[in-house]
Each structure stands twice: as C-alpha cells, then as structure tokens.
Amino acid sequence: MTKIILKDIDDLNTLEVYEANGGFSALKKVLKEMKADEVIEEVKKSGLRGRGGACFPTGLKWSFMPKVTDKPKFLCCNGDESEPGSFKDREIFERNPYQFLEGTLIACYAMGIKTAYIYIRGEYYRWINIIEECINQLYKKGYIGKNVAGSSFSTDIYIHKGAGAYICGEESALMSSIEGQRGYPRVKPPFPAQFGLWGYPTTINNIETITNIPEIINRGSKWFASVGEPKHPGTLLFGISGHINKPGVYELETGTPLMTIINEYCGGVWRGKSLKAVIPGGSSVPPLTRDEALKAKMDSESLKEFNSAIGTAGIIVMDQDTDLLEVLTRITYFYFHESCGQCTPCREGCGWMLRILRRISEGKGRMSDLDLLISVADNIEGNTICALGDAAAWPVKWTIRKFRGEFESKIQKEEIELPNINKVHSIRHTDYYT
Ligand SMILES: Cc1cc2nc3c(=O)[nH]c(=O)nc-3n(C[C@H](O)[C@H](O)[C@H](O)COP(=O)(O)O)c2cc1C
C-alpha cells in the first residue's frame, strides 16, 4: 500500500529524522527550480482534492488567488477537526508534523503568501504544543521567517487556537474566529480568494490536503494521479471507530473497498457480530446499509452511488445491535448544540428534529413523525449560509429513508391528538413539534 503521509519511519516527527529522509527537499526544489505558477500547475495536474470534506480540487482553489496585488494574502490551515468520527489530522500533527509544515511553506510560495495561520481546536493542547515546538525549530533552522532556506522568499507561520466550536471549522467562520470575532459563517460570494481574512485574499485548506504537497513535488503529479481512483487520487487517512476490533487511523489508497478496510485492516466487526450500518465519512454523511457497505468503495465518486459521501473519511461502524434511533438522536443533538444560530432553518430546525426524535424515543411517536422529520430536514438543507445545516439534515433524512422499518417499529401509537385549536387561545407553531 502506498504511503504518502503516515510513513513507516521511526521518529519521523523529529527534524533530524525528517531531514535525513528527504525532508524539505521539495521546498528547496520549488524555491530553486520552480516558478510559483508552475507549482500551482503541478498541484492541479496531480488531481489532489481537499481532504476537509468537500473534495474541492486544490490546485484550482490555489489558482483563484490574485497573482498581482498590493494587498496582503493569507493561508489558513484548518485543523479544527471537530466532526464526530473524524480524528485523522491529529495523527499528522503527531506522526509527520514537518511534512505538514513543509507543505504549508510550499503553498505559501505558490500563492505568494507571507502569513499562514494554523487553526487548531483549543482543547487539542497536546497537538498545539507539538506544532508550536516544530515551528520554533524551523524558525531556528531558517525554514520559516525571513529568507526561507536562504531564498528571497519570506513567510511567517502562526498558530491560532480555537475555543472549541465545530462551526469554527467552516472556512468563513474560521476566518471570523481568527479575526477575534464570534465564529459566524459569512455569505459567499465573495469567496475567500477575493475577500477573506480582514477582507484580503485568503486560501483555506485542510491539514491533510497540505501534507500531500511535498510528495506531489518530490514524486511528481503524474505519480500522484496514478495512485488510487483517477477522479479522486492519492491516499486517505481513514479514521475508524465504533464497533470494530482494531479502531484507529489507516492510510489507504482511495477506492479501497470498505469491507477490505473493515475486515482486513481493522479485524472485522467486534465480538463476532454482524454489520448493521456504516457512516463512511464523519457524522454528517448519510449512512450505508449493510448491503451497500458490502459493495462500497471509499472515494468521493463511488459513494455517490449510495447517496453518501466520503466527507472526512471518518468511518463509524455499527453492529447488528445498534439502536439507530439512539444514534440519530445523539447525532442530531450534536448539530443542535453546535448550530451557531444565525440561520433560522438550522437554529430552529435542528431543535425541532431533536424534539421529534426524543418524542419517538419516549414511546410517544406518531407514524407521521417520520415524514415530518424528512420534511424538516428538507427545509433546512440548502437554506442556510453554511453547510452545518446540510450536515444536520443529511443523517436524519437518509437514516430514516434507509432504515425506515426500524424507526416504524419504535413508534407505538399511530397518531396522537393534535391540540384542539378552538380550545386554545393562542397556539404557537412549534406546539405541533413538542
Ligand atoms: C460546519 C463545518 C465544519 C467544518 N469543519 C472542518 C474542519 O474541522 N476541518 C476542515 O478541514 N474542514 C472543515 N470544514 C470544511 C471547510 O469549510 C473547508 O471546506 C475546508 O477546510 C477546505 O479545505 P480543503 O479544500 O483542503 O478540503 C467544515 C465545514 C463545515 C460546514
């Protein structure tokens, strides 16, 4: 199996070992031999797509940054990683931090950026300390700061600690947070490449995305494009949790069959049980049924066939005894709690979905609740400033669609009486949902 990020080298997280294994050769190569545009072209040709969830082509995103401008430009490396089921960026900070920082420097060179921020969720103090120490070392060695590696290119890298909010991983909320404001997403357009941090051109990339860059430069875009699935090339860091014998983070090529990951790499479903469902890409993506999981390949294109998505490649395995109503209620509580409250459909809709799900859990559900839940989800989806609304709607909509029988069996009564509006002087719309 090809390894691009989590290489099998002892102590790769020390600068000496990283350099002894070819570390910073890609940075030196671009500084000496490549123009900024050529680096962007190489990343475009590699086919690298963002690893933060939306799979946007990285080279294309970089090409949106204005080339000639007297304004400052910024890079934000997104290490907020707060979605349930996602825990792979932390592994990079721990096991190969210098490759990530080398990628950050190359990205800055390619886009003519002199300031990069690494945004890390505040509670992740262990990884903040690691990266802080690595940055200090690189300043001392002349890889960061004035005249990077003896070249005429200069750039600074800062860590920004988040205060622990899932919404701050959304790129525009992340910028608001760095600016010292409340982590509210902003309406797009304008897109960050035009109007980003403090109104200046900005690119936001996920940590894993950036960590791929040195290997693309060292081994060439053609090689990278040949790894895994052609439309979504490279490897992915699959973070596997749930009812599995060997949970953890596994680097595997895109397009690896899901059951190969579960059975061959992770030792199968735990306690000899059978599989009921799998969430393939973090809690926001639609789950797969057992039959779908048996056929699924793990890349962005293949999962579309099952109305799901690769997301952050955080795989959550659920065995035959899993109560999907409980799972869905817990996931919905997360989005309800993390909604920033700016958009009415998300702020109110998440609460409505949660209350309906809880009502069903308490044995007071109605059959019509299932369509009501789908209807509320449909009215959230696509109607909010950022994709947190979609992230809350998808699991509700698709878990019910795909596992309707299980939800129906939980509902004991077909209908309960709606309040008699003739007897009630004032009735709030939400009374129907409580
Ligand atoms: C609610 C929400 C939370 C997000 N959290 C993260 C995150 O923690 N890390 C991340 O890289 N992207 C996150 N994203 C996606 C980012 O908005 C953005 O697409 C990504 O950082 C771009 O990097 P990429 O192109 O390298 O994938 C989130 C999106 C939403 C809507």
The ligand as an SDF file (V2000), in Angstrom:
LIG
                    3D

 31 33  0  0  0  0  0  0  0  0999 V2000
  -19.7390   23.0470    9.9610 C   0  0  0  0  0  0  0  0  0  0  0  0
  -18.4990   22.7700    9.1960 C   0  0  0  0  0  0  0  0  0  0  0  0
  -17.3420   22.3500    9.8700 C   0  0  0  0  0  0  0  0  0  0  0  0
  -16.1760   22.1140    9.1550 C   0  0  0  0  0  0  0  0  0  0  0  0
  -15.0800   21.6770    9.8450 N   0  0  0  0  0  0  0  0  0  0  0  0
  -13.9080   21.4660    9.1640 C   0  0  0  0  0  0  0  0  0  0  0  0
  -12.7310   21.0740    9.8580 C   0  0  0  0  0  0  0  0  0  0  0  0
  -12.7180   20.8940   11.0750 O   0  0  0  0  0  0  0  0  0  0  0  0
  -11.5950   20.8890    9.1270 N   0  0  0  0  0  0  0  0  0  0  0  0
  -11.5660   21.0880    7.7620 C   0  0  0  0  0  0  0  0  0  0  0  0
  -10.5160   20.9500    7.1520 O   0  0  0  0  0  0  0  0  0  0  0  0
  -12.6750   21.4500    7.0900 N   0  0  0  0  0  0  0  0  0  0  0  0
  -13.8210   21.6640    7.7520 C   0  0  0  0  0  0  0  0  0  0  0  0
  -14.9300   22.0810    7.0690 N   0  0  0  0  0  0  0  0  0  0  0  0
  -14.7890   22.3520    5.6150 C   0  0  0  0  0  0  0  0  0  0  0  0
  -14.1900   23.7400    5.4110 C   0  0  0  0  0  0  0  0  0  0  0  0
  -15.2520   24.6910    5.3450 O   0  0  0  0  0  0  0  0  0  0  0  0
  -13.3890   23.8450    4.0950 C   0  0  0  0  0  0  0  0  0  0  0  0
  -14.1460   23.3240    3.0430 O   0  0  0  0  0  0  0  0  0  0  0  0
  -12.0520   23.0860    4.1640 C   0  0  0  0  0  0  0  0  0  0  0  0
  -11.2780   23.4520    5.2860 O   0  0  0  0  0  0  0  0  0  0  0  0
  -11.2690   23.4040    2.8840 C   0  0  0  0  0  0  0  0  0  0  0  0
  -10.0820   22.6820    2.8290 O   0  0  0  0  0  0  0  0  0  0  0  0
   -9.8100   21.6150    1.6780 P   0  0  0  0  0  0  0  0  0  0  0  0
  -10.1830   22.2360    0.3810 O   0  0  0  0  0  0  0  0  0  0  0  0
   -8.3470   21.3430    1.7950 O   0  0  0  0  0  0  0  0  0  0  0  0
  -10.6490   20.4190    1.9920 O   0  0  0  0  0  0  0  0  0  0  0  0
  -16.1420   22.3000    7.7450 C   0  0  0  0  0  0  0  0  0  0  0  0
  -17.2930   22.6980    7.0840 C   0  0  0  0  0  0  0  0  0  0  0  0
  -18.4640   22.9210    7.7920 C   0  0  0  0  0  0  0  0  0  0  0  0
  -19.6870   23.3420    7.0510 C   0  0  0  0  0  0  0  0  0  0  0  0
  1  2  1  0
  2  3  1  0
  2 30  2  0
  3  4  2  0
  4  5  1  0
  4 28  1  0
  5  6  2  0
  6  7  1  0
  6 13  1  0
  7  8  2  0
  7  9  1  0
  9 10  1  0
 10 11  2  0
 10 12  1  0
 12 13  2  0
 13 14  1  0
 14 15  1  0
 14 28  1  0
 15 16  1  0
 16 17  1  0
 16 18  1  0
 18 19  1  0
 18 20  1  0
 20 21  1  0
 20 22  1  0
 22 23  1  0
 23 24  1  0
 24 25  2  0
 24 26  1  0
 24 27  1  0
 28 29  2  0
 29 30  1  0
 30 31  1  0
M  END
$$$$
